[in-house]
Amino acid sequence: MALSRAAEENARSLVSDAEVLLSAGRWPRAYSLAVLAHEEFGKSLMAFALFSSPRHCPAAATVDAGTEKRTCTKADLYLPASRDGQTR
């Protein structure tokens, strides 16, 4: 979750900087920072999704999903879940 929070904070900071540049009439750089902020926010959402769903995690990564810790395997990346949520 720390990655998600850090990416969101960075996105907010980039938006703030973009607003300053925009008010100074430097709209090309403001636009560039706004695009970077959008990408950072996307990274934040992806990181949040990763830690919200321990089944979808990088190979050999330990995921702390609240109170549950588990180590994922490569199979977790490729095997679809069945309707009951268990890996086939």
N, C-alpha and C positions, 0 to 999 in steps of 0.2 A: 504494500500500500504506500510505502514511502516514495517509490518511483512515481506512482500516480499523483501523489500530492506535490512532489517536486516539479513534475511536468506542468501541472495546473498553475502552480505559483509562477513558474517561468513564463507561461503563456500570458498570465495576467500582467506581469512585468513588461513583456513585449508589447502588449496592447497599450499600456500606459506610456511607454516610450514612443510608440507610434502616434499617440494623441498629441504628445508634445511636438513631435516633428511636423505633424499635420497643421497644428496651430501656428507653426513658424513658416508655413508655406512650403515645406519640403516634402510634398506629397509623394514623389517616387520612393523615397526612403521609408516614409510612413507606410506606404502600401507594402513594401518588402517586409517590414517588421510585422505587419498585420498577417501576411501570408505565413510567416514563421510562427506567429502565435497560433494560427489555425492548425498548423502541423503539430505543435506542442500539445494543443488541446486534444487532438486526435491520439497522440501518444499517451496522454493521460487516460483517455477512455479505454485504449487497448490494455494498458497496464491494469486498470481497474477490473476489466473483464477477465484478465489472466488470473488475478488473485481472488476474484469472486467465484471462479469456476476451477477448482483444483484439478479437474480432469484434463483441462487443456493447459498444459504447461510445457516448458522446454524439457528436452530429454535430460534425465538425471538431475533435475532441479528439485530442490526441496521447497515446497510451497506452504506457507503458513496462512491458512484460511481461518482466521479467528482462533479457535481453540484446537483445531485439527492440523497436524503437520503430516505431510506425506511426501514421499519421493516418487516422482513420475518416471515412467519408462518411455522408450521410443514408441512403444505400442500405443500409448495414450495419445500420441499425436496423429496416428493414422487410422485407428480402429473406431468406427462410429459407435455411438452408444445405442443400445437397444431401447425399446420403449420404456422399460423399467429403470433406465439410467445406468445399467451395467454395461461394461465393455463386452463386446461379443468375442 
